[in-house]
Amino acid sequence: MSLCRKLPEKLLSLLFFLLFLFARPMVSEGAVLYVKNGGTGDGSSWAAAAGDLRTVLAGASSGDEIRVAAGSYKPHADDRGVSIVLKNGVALYGGFPDTGNPAMADRDPELYRTILTGDLLGNDIFDAANGGYQGGTGSDNSYHVVSADGVGSTAVLDGFFITGGNADVDGGGMYNTDSSPTVTNCTFSGNSAANSGGGMLNTGSSPTVTNCTFSGNIATNHGGGMSNWYSSPAVTNCVFSGNRTNDGGGMFNFGSSSPTVTNSTFSENIATSAGGGMYNWNLTSPTVTNCVFSGNTAAWGGGMANNSNSSAVVTNSTFSGNTATIDGGGMYHWYGSTTVTDCIFLENTANKGGGIYSGFGSVTFTNSTFSANSVGDEGGGMFNTNNAPAVTNCTFSGNTAHNWGGGGMYNGNSIPTVTNCTFTENRASWGGNMYNFNSSPTILNSIFWASSSEEVENAGTSAPSLTSCVVQGGYPGGTDILEGDPKLGPLADNGGPTQTHALTGGSSALDAGRPVGTVVSGAVTVPAADQRGISRPRGTGVDIGACEMAFGGLQVIIQPEAARTAGGKWSVDGGTTWKNSGETAENLLPGSYAVTFGDVTGWTKPAARTVDVAQGPAVPVTGTYVQQNPDPDPSPDPSPDPAPDNRGGGGCSAGGVFSPSVLLLLAPLALLAVGRTR
């Protein structure tokens, strides 16, 4: 039987299959419930919106979604112990307009503020800068505005402004116990806790907190913005600002907590004791990446404090303008392990350790810059005591110790290892770039230049070892010490995540360092890349200091293609060496270079040109040859399109496979065909 005769039967079978498929019962996806101020309905639509969020949430089932219009919502009318309790599988979304029939696309939490408030009587006077609730207000507020107990990531809080929580112990804004809720696009502001976690308290919990703001919250003891006890929250794209407490103004981490904090800002937070921005205490292991700590204040660790065997890993972050009234303007470390990579410590102030104060334990600093930090006593950039920090590929520039020693670095009873570092223009009464007291650092491939006093000064039993270093005025007892000018460029963006002092032409540091892999001390070796990540060596040897002399290059493209085929070439050395189109002249010192082009029979070559080359990627150049008396282009001989191949399809051919849409359109014809056969 031909395909044409079988077609009605096939279409009819397909139709029956589709009817069976679409007649099957659909699996429920959960209800969408609606809440708005003044609502009196059952919550089935905006027109029938309910008015009590807590009641709707209590009756919701897993898979349900609750949409809440702009306005203010309380956990309860007068019971402080009642909170809005998250549920597994239920998502709460705020930020909808309170008029009309808004869809999810109309949602804007900033424009349509949806407030969850613990101010049950509406009489709060809250001032975070002056201790929180004023004039006795707040005594009637909810202990926790929002809470979660034993829920997972399917419990969602998204797009709310949480305020007015006043915890008698912990977690004024939100209290999470053994939970991992998903909290997104929320603001926690104006909350208070008598002990810990003014904005949020996590105990045994790992919430995912994204795009949230913690501002103006207070706690008496720990974590004005957030407090984590045996918890590992994932905090991303968040802001902690203007929070206050005793320890950990922005965030407090305790007891084996391992928070991950990424792309977040800690600013203007205050801790009367330790950790203005963040305090890590007692075996905590935070991972901090791409964060900014600015304008925070504490007695110890204006930006961050790590204490009691905590192990902080901090990468690609900036500590600027933080203040410690005692020690560690940018960061304070005491015991434990702290690893700092690709970080900036800028304009922090303290009594000791303007950039960082480190004592005991293990500290590693790599590819970081300490600049314009200042102290009243010692260690403008870094203060080390009773430890053995490893400092590699770091820059210390323009730091100041006003009344004592070690503008760049102060070492007391310490044995640091300093490799490929640059110390310049640091100021102190003694040891402008480095001051050692009863300390014996091992220093290799480093620059000490242009300080206000002796470059490296020693006192007590100090016996530092300097090898292959550039030291202004020399250093008696050192090995392979160079006194020539390293010709440092200004502190600037020379590539990489931190500012550096680039070497310029004629520097004494060029190719003069010990080679990559040379053992400095223990497991510390000369690194295979500089502070910016540029591979070493670039010349015949490793350069001394934090930066390799980064060469530039030229890449020339010759046009048109016919000129390339005819033999067009270029040179950057006056014709001594010729290169083909697309090739690169590499390892050029920064400067101006003349690019010339070779002769090609029948073509006029481009004029020579001067090109400026800087450190970094090769500069692209185009050279265009002009053909002399070119032959006119022959007219193309258009070929007709091949005739379509109609073989094999007959009158029923569809030119390929039937599409489902065509079959659906033909289904009624199939029924008609069946009817006619009857």
Secondary structure, DSSP 8 states (H G I E B T S, - for coil): --HHHHHHHHHHHHHHHHHHHHHS-------EEEE-TT--S-SSSSTT-BS-HHHHHHH--TT-EEEEESEEE-S-SS-TT--EE--TT-EEEEEE-SSS---GGG--TTTS-EEEE--TTS---EEGGGTEE-TTTTTTS-S-SEEEES--TTSEEES-EEE--EESSB-SSEEEES---EEES-EEES-EESSB-SSEEEES---EEES-EEES-EESSB-SSEEEES---EEES-EEES-EEEE-SSEEEESS---EEES-EEES-EEEEE-SSEEEESS---EEES-EEES-EEEE-SSEEEESS-EEEEES-EEES-EEEEE-SSEEEESSEEEEES-EEES-EESB-SSEEEESSEEEEES-EEES-EESSS-SSEEEESS--EEES-EEES-EEEEEE-SSEEEES---EEES-EEES-EEEE-SSEEEES---EEES-EEES-SS-SEEEETT---EEES-EETT--TT-BS-B-S---EEEEE--SSSS-EEEE-TT-TTTT-S--TT-EEETTEE--SB-TTS-BS-SSSS--SSSS----EEEEEEEESHHHHHTT--EESSTTSS-B-TT-EEEEE-SEEEEEEE--BTTEE----EEEEE-SSS-EEEEEE-EESS-----------------TTTGGG--SSS--HHHHHHHHHHHHHHHHHH-
